């Protein structure tokens, strides 16, 4: 199974779940950078109160203006951006019982600021989460794969480059996707739908960092493995708010 998605900064749970369910993640790095999207920002939530939210943003400048590709966007003031990111992550999740392990794993993300490119930091932040959860898939970059023109045709060609027999498509993508080029290459289009209660109730708004800090890598991985096995029907038996309260009290 293949998923195709732009590099997102500490992605939302819905995005991370789709990537986790795939065998390949193709990083869509050669499309236009979009401001006010998740390519350079993440919505962090308070560990003890997910309704208390704050944007973490990497200040980004576009050398070619609005036509700048994601891979070419540059971090504005690398030192300040790195320090602010580290501080906000610690502020929001430092009280978690799982923070020591999470803090150690965040090192490569903070080191990536030295490259000066927003997409590099965003991609590594997603790799970090996938690695912590034990994902064993492979990552490829769209800019290094041959494709034909046309939005759906290009996605089909990217999926075919991995040898995938199925393309995982989110609910938004299903509204515009033409499945004909996929069928022509014997690739099924699999709608990826998520539950909307418990763990998943805030999955479309806040970064998956909150879930990781509340449940820990093992607890979060168990939910994602179960969802990947039955993405359309998997219930969530344990309300996450209870788990978050439990981890805070234990700390």
C-alpha atoms as one frame of an Amber mdcrd trajectory, in Angstrom:
protein
   0.000   0.000   0.000   1.195   3.487  -0.846   0.418   6.882   0.669   1.399
  10.200  -0.892   1.548  13.324   1.244   3.398  16.612   1.627   5.923  16.833
   4.466   3.990  18.112   7.491   5.489  19.519  10.680   4.674  17.079  13.511
   1.633  15.864  11.557  -1.892  15.443  12.817  -2.990  12.017  14.002  -5.127
  11.499  10.896  -2.158  12.094   8.598   0.189   9.971  10.663  -2.318   7.096
  10.792  -2.567   7.045   7.000   1.211   6.948   6.592   1.519   4.271   9.279
  -0.985   2.067   7.440   1.057   2.274   4.213   4.130   0.308   3.145   5.460
   3.339   1.257   5.244   7.043   1.954   6.017   9.183  -1.065   6.961  12.645
   0.177   5.279  15.117  -2.155   8.083  17.681  -2.094   7.828  19.235  -5.560
   4.456  20.949  -5.388   3.793  24.571  -4.445   4.339  25.555  -0.829   1.108
  26.635   0.840   1.086  29.134   3.666  -1.365  28.657   6.516  -1.185  24.906
   5.966   0.594  22.150   7.895   3.809  22.224   5.870   5.439  24.657   8.304
   3.193  24.594  11.369   1.502  22.277  13.847  -1.267  22.835  16.360  -0.019
  21.772  19.795  -2.472  20.899  22.566  -2.005  21.056  26.327  -1.356  17.616
  27.769  -3.995  17.971  30.488  -6.434  19.952  28.349  -6.500  19.245  24.585
  -8.857  22.175  24.108  -5.980  24.512  25.059  -4.175  24.820  21.739  -1.352
  26.885  20.275   0.260  27.045  16.858   3.921  26.080  16.524   5.136  27.752
  13.338   8.478  27.692  11.541   8.872  31.190  10.021   9.401  30.522   6.332
  10.399  32.642   3.358   9.757  31.753  -0.256  12.658  32.598  -2.618  10.409
  32.423  -5.701   7.331  33.929  -4.126   4.066  31.994  -4.252   5.463  29.634
  -6.905   8.159  28.322  -4.521   8.128  24.539  -4.245   7.928  22.894  -0.831
  11.490  21.600  -1.057  12.833  25.115  -1.770  11.174  26.986   1.117  13.738
  28.423   3.550  13.636  28.868   7.321  13.710  32.510   8.361  16.131  32.880
  11.325  17.221  29.285  11.904  18.584  29.830  15.431  15.433  31.508  16.731
  13.130  28.975  15.033  15.028  26.054  16.554  15.026  27.561  20.041  11.318
  28.411  19.888  10.425  24.915  18.657  12.385  23.212  21.437  10.858  25.499
  24.054   7.256  25.032  22.936   7.561  21.250  22.764   8.966  21.135  26.283
   6.326  23.569  27.533   3.439  21.495  26.213   4.687  17.949  26.843   7.466
  18.186  29.416   5.140  16.997  32.198   4.327  13.740  30.397   5.601  10.506
  31.905   6.879   9.732  28.391   8.734  13.017  27.920  12.279  11.708  28.607
  12.054   9.213  25.736  10.310  11.734  23.493  12.881  14.444  24.241  15.741
  12.122  23.290  14.048  11.271  20.020  13.487  14.942  19.163  17.212  15.550
  18.772  17.383  14.823  15.015  14.443  17.175  14.381  16.164  20.051  16.143
  19.446  19.217  14.379  17.633  19.390  11.022  17.138  23.144  11.426  20.807
  23.535  10.451  19.869  22.586   6.868  17.870  25.804   6.657  14.943  24.213
   4.811  11.460  23.968   6.238  10.633  20.770   4.351  13.665  18.996   5.805
  12.523  19.708   9.354   8.923  18.753   8.557   9.859  15.466   6.909  12.215
  14.455   9.711   9.566  15.318  12.306   7.255  12.823  10.619   9.999  10.215
  10.282  10.653  10.601  14.007   7.067   9.783  14.920   6.919   6.839  12.520
  10.199   5.473  13.870   9.021   5.779  17.477   5.915   3.796  16.574   7.896
   0.998  14.934   6.861   1.668  11.333   8.868  -0.479   8.913   7.874   1.130
   5.639   9.976   2.951   3.061  10.111   6.625   2.111  10.627   8.035  -1.373
  10.583  11.594  -2.764   8.213  12.558  -5.566  10.844  14.865  -7.077  13.009
  11.826  -7.873  10.335   9.778  -9.643   9.174  10.071 -13.282   5.515  10.992
 -13.769   3.111  12.212 -16.427   1.069  15.455 -16.341  -2.314  15.599 -14.676
  -3.016  15.483 -10.953  -4.560  12.020 -10.774  -2.248  10.621 -13.461   0.762
  11.844 -11.530  -0.429  10.283  -8.296  -1.066   7.003 -10.089   2.430   7.053
 -11.599   3.965   7.762  -8.196   2.073   4.874  -6.633   3.086   2.586  -9.485
   6.755   3.479  -8.932   6.602   1.729  -5.561   5.031  -1.417  -6.982   1.988
  -0.796  -4.780  -1.286  -2.533  -5.546  -3.327  -0.031  -3.528  -3.246   3.735
  -3.011  -4.452   5.009   0.375  -6.551   8.101  -0.211  -7.924  10.437   2.459
 -11.484  11.706   2.417 -10.417  15.044   0.942  -8.569  13.425  -1.948 -11.525
  11.229  -2.801 -13.529  14.322  -3.768 -11.326  15.113  -6.768  -9.442  11.905
  -7.588  -9.963  10.334 -11.009  -9.514   6.599 -10.484  -9.092   5.804 -14.198
  -5.259   6.151 -14.319  -5.012   3.973 -11.217  -7.185   1.260 -12.747  -5.068
   1.381 -15.901  -2.049   0.349 -13.784  -3.990  -2.206 -11.731  -3.846  -0.085
  -8.579  -6.872  -0.041  -6.306  -7.877   3.223  -4.624  -8.527   2.523  -0.944
 -10.447   5.259   0.928  -8.832   5.812   4.324 -11.506   6.644   6.861 -10.989
   7.116  10.571 -13.220   6.843  13.632 -14.299  10.170  15.096 -14.524   9.337
  18.806 -12.092   8.659  21.639  -8.489   8.848  20.465  -9.563  10.174  17.092
 -11.932  12.956  18.156  -9.252  15.654  17.799  -7.173  13.805  15.208  -7.903
  16.255  12.420  -6.959  19.341  14.428  -3.953  18.760  16.674  -0.507  17.272
  16.223  -0.079  13.570  16.948   2.538  14.642  19.502  -0.290  15.038  22.005
  -1.412  11.433  21.540   2.176  10.223  21.797   2.802  12.190  24.995  -0.457
  10.964  26.515  -0.247   7.283  25.587   3.450   6.704  24.965   4.880   4.987
  21.870   3.544   1.514  22.723   0.022   2.641  23.517  -0.196   4.774  20.402
   1.349   2.076  18.181  -1.219  -0.469  19.399  -4.064   1.789  18.258  -2.439
   2.479  14.891  -1.713  -1.218  14.254  -5.331  -2.038  14.980  -6.554   0.747
  12.735  -4.239  -0.289   9.901  -5.686  -3.789  10.092  -9.258  -2.521   9.792
  -9.137   1.209   8.968 -12.849   1.603   8.290 -14.338  -0.263  11.204 -11.869
  -0.233  14.089 -13.467   1.147  17.282 -11.524   2.881  20.005 -12.378   1.184
  23.305 -10.439   3.521  25.627 -11.216   7.269  25.743  -7.938   9.128  25.335
  -8.894  11.820  27.827  -8.808   9.205  30.560  -5.409   7.978  29.395  -4.051
  11.518  29.357  -5.255  12.143  32.902  -3.745   8.864  34.033  -0.321   9.654
  32.572  -0.318  13.078  34.197  -1.198  11.698  37.610   1.415   8.962  37.332
   4.072  11.561  36.612
